[in-house]
Amino acid sequence: MISSIFGRTKPINYIILLVFLFFFYWFVHFFIFQKSYSPEQLLGQTAILGFLSFSIFVVNFIALRNKITGGNSLAILFYTLLIVLFPEVLIDPNAILCSFFLLLSIRRILSFRSLKNIKLKIFDATFWIMIASLFYDWALLYLVVVIVAIYFYEPKNIKNWLVPFAAIIAMVLIMLAVLALSNNMDFLWNHYYFDFQFNAVYFYDWSNSTLLFLYVSIVLLCGFLAFLKLGSVGVGKIVTMRLIVLLFFIGLLVKVLKSAPDTHPILITFFPAVVFITTYVQSIKKDSVREIVLMASVIVPFIVFLTNALME
């Protein structure tokens, strides 16, 4: 049943997931975390929901355009299910906005493989990461992915290595101009202090740490199986998958470095996670087994969500 719906790219898939995400977003805010907002704040939260909803389209575009997954909607299905598994990300607007701009950067990074307009893509990827860092300072670590991608695809062109610096300088100049006009020059010093915010309470809580451990373990297992699949069929996507592995580990590092009680950067790991999970599910030969795995993938996040909600 799930395979028949999300096994293809159909407009109804977007409608199902976006409608669900709309109601789930407000349910988490008002009933789970019992938030209350003024009309102005409600408008701001609606805008944040808009960015989150558009992220679904970006995830699907990246997966299909770069042929990372097959012609299906499983990637956006798993992306939505991970949000159900970690609903706290919905109350952190910085996580949603940072993730959105990182997705735009990832879209450009993974398109390096075509070697067309690569300098423009390097500039764009770096620029989007700089914007993402306005929400999480540690997001600057993703510049490592840009450097590694240049090394993988076109390292001999010295101009490629200079483009990230041009993008960084351009972004800094724009930020300085905006901050000067808004009389808020202290923002850079207050924001980019790269503090190690370790939330011991979160990691010492057995339910949180267990969930995070299982999440990372399952993703890494699926990633390992994905590499085996690519190696056995000789698909020339191994470089792309290596970059996605790097994206996942940098996201986990940001999660550890930026794990204050009010920040939930686990959202930035969702894209590489869904790539690995989708690749594994697609590799299952038997339709009945694949359907069972998909059913479990849908049911388990809701069981975890309801269990945690009842324990609050």
N, C-alpha and C positions, 0 to 999 in steps of 0.2 A: 504493500500500500504506500509506504513512504517512498520507496524507490520509484513507483509510478508517478508520484507527484513531483519529487525533487530530483528525479533522475534525468530531467531535461530542463532546459532554460526556458521557462514560460513566464509571462507577466503575472500569472496568478500566484506564482511562488513569492514574488516581491510583495504582492498585496497581502498574502497570508502573514508573512514575517513582519512587515511594517505595521500592520494593524495590531498584531500581537505585541510588538515592541512598544507601540504607543500606549496600550492599556497597561502593560507590565511596568513601564517606566513610571507612570503616575501611581500605580498600585504600590510600588516599592517606596516611592517618596512619601505618600500620604498614610499608608497603612503599616508598612514594615518599619520605616524609620521615623514615621509620624512627624513629617516636616509640615511647616505652615509658611505660606508666602504671601507677600503683599502683591497687588496687581502688577507692579513694576517687576518684582522678582519672578512672578509667574510668567511674564513675557520673556524674561531672560532664560528661564528653565525651558520654555518652549523652543527658544532658539538653540539651546544645547541639545534638545531632543532632535532638532532638525539636523544638526551636525552628525549625531549618532546615526540617524536614519540614512543620511547620505553616505556614511561610512560603509553601509551594507552594499550600496551600489559600487563603491570604490573597490571593496574586497572582491566582489564578483567580476568587476572589470579586470583587475590585476590577474585573477586566476584564469580567466578565459582568454584575455589578450595575449598573455605570455605562455598559454597552453600548459600551465602548471598542473591543472586538474583537467578532467574530461569535460565534455559539453553538458554539464549538469549544474544544479543549484545546491549541491551538498555543502560547498564551502560556506555560503551565507547561512545555511541551516545550522551548521556547527558553530558558526560565529555567534548566532543568536542564542544557541543552547549554552555556550560558555558564559554569556551574560546572565543567563538564568542561574548558572552554577556559582557565579560570583556577582550577586546583585548589588554589592556595595559599590561597584564601579559606577553605578548610575547616580550616586550622590556626590561624585567627585567630578565637577565640570572640567577641572584641569586634565584629568585622565582622558576624558572624552575628546577634548580639543587637541591635546598632545597626540593622542592616537590618530586622530583624523589627519593632522598634518604629516605625521610620520607615514601614514598610508600613501599620501600624495608623494612623499619622497621615495618610498619603496616602489611605487609605480614607475618612477623614472629610473631608479637603480636597476631594476630587473629588466628594463628595456635596453640597457647597455649592450646586451648580447647581439642586437642587430647591427651595432657599430655605425648607425646612422645618426648624424647630429649629436655625437657623443659629448662634445663640449657643452652644448646647450643642456643636455640631460644632466651632466655633472653639476652645472651651475644650478639648475632647478632643484636637484636632489639636495644639494647643500643648503640652498636657500630655504627649502621647506623644513629641513632639520633645525635651522636657526630659528624659524618661527615656532616650531614645536618646543624649543628650549625656553620660550617665553612662559610656558606653562609648567614644565619640569626642567630645571637647570641641568640635571644629569642627562637629559635627552641629547646633549651634545656628544655623548659617547657614540651615537649612531654615525658620527662623521667617520668613525673607523670603518664602517661598512662601505662608505663611498670610496675611501682609500683602497680597501681590499678589492672592490669591484674594478677600480681602475687597473690595479695590478693584474687581475684575472683577464681583463678584456683587451686593454690597449696601453700597456705600461711603457712602451718605447717612445711614445709621443710626449715630450717634456711639457708641452702646453697643457696636457690633461692634468698634470700634477699641480699646475698653477691656478687652474680654474676654481677649485674650492676656496682658495685664498681670496680670489676676486669676489666670490659670492659672499664670503664672510665679511669682507670689507664693505660691500654694498649694503648688507643687512645692518651692520653696525652704524653706518652713516645714516641710514633711514631711521633707525631707532633713536640715534642722537638728535636728529631733526625733530622727530615726533615728541620726544621727551623734553626738548628745549621749548617747543611751542606750548606744551602742556605744563611747563614749569615743574617737572617731576624727574629731575636729573639723578635723584637718589635711587631710582628704581634699579639701575644696573648693579649698584653696590649691594642693595638689599636683596636682590633676586639671585644673582650669580655668586653665591657664597659657597656652593657645593658642600653643604653640611651633610654629614652622615647621620641621617635620621632613622635610627634603628628602633622599630616599634617592638620592644620585647614582649609586651602584653599580647600582641597579635600572634607572634611566633610561639609563645609559651602556651597559648590556648590550644589544647589538643585537637579540637575540631578544625580550627583554621590551619594548623600545621599539617594535620593528616590530609586535609583536602588539598592543600598546596603540594604536598609530597606525591599524592596519587595523581594529581594533574600533571606534574612535571614528569613523573615516571611513565604515564600512559603516552604523553606526547613524545618523549624520547624513544619509547619502544616503537611507536608508529613511525617515527623518523628513521629509526634503524631499519625497520622492515621496508620503508620507502626506498632507502639507499640500496638495499638488496634487490628490490624490484627493478630499479633503474640499472643496476649493474648487470643483472641477468639478461635484460632485453637490449642492453647496449644503447639506451637512449642518451642523447647528448644534452641532458639537462642537469648533469651532475654539478656543474659550476653554480647554476641557479639554486640548487638545493643546498649547496655549501653556504651560499649567502643567506639563505633562509635559516639555516642552523645558527649562523652568526647573529642574525636578527633575534632569534629566540633567546640565546644566551645573554646578549646585551640587555634584552628586556628583563630577564630574570635579575641581572645585576642592578638595573635601575630599580627593580622592585625591592631589593634588599637595601640599596642606598637611600631610597626615598619611601620608607615604610612607616611614616608618621601616622598617628591615628586617623587623621582626616585626609590622607592620600592613599589612593588605591591604583598604583600604576600597573597592576597585573593585566589590565586591559591591553597594554601595548604588546603583550606576548600572544594575543589571540590570533593574529593573522598567520604567523608561522605555525602556530599550533594547528589551525584548521587545515593548512596545507598538508601537514603530515598525516592528520587524521583522515582527511578526504582521500589522500593517495592510498592509504592502507585499505580503506573501505572499498575503493574502486578495484583493488587487487584481489578481492575475495571472489572466487570463481562461481561458487554455488549461490544462486539467487536466494534460496531459503536461508542460508547462513548470513548472507548480506542483510537480508530483511530483519533477521533476529538482532544483528549487531546494531542496525539503525533504530529498531524499536527500543533496545536497551539504552542507546545514546540519547533518545528522547525522554524516556521514563526516568532514568537515574538523576539527571539534573533537577527535575521537578521534585523527586523524592528528597534529595539533599536540601533543596530550597525550602520545602514545607517543613522538613525536620528542624532546620535552623530557625525558621520563623516561629515554630511552636515552642522552641527552647528559649526564645528571647523573653 
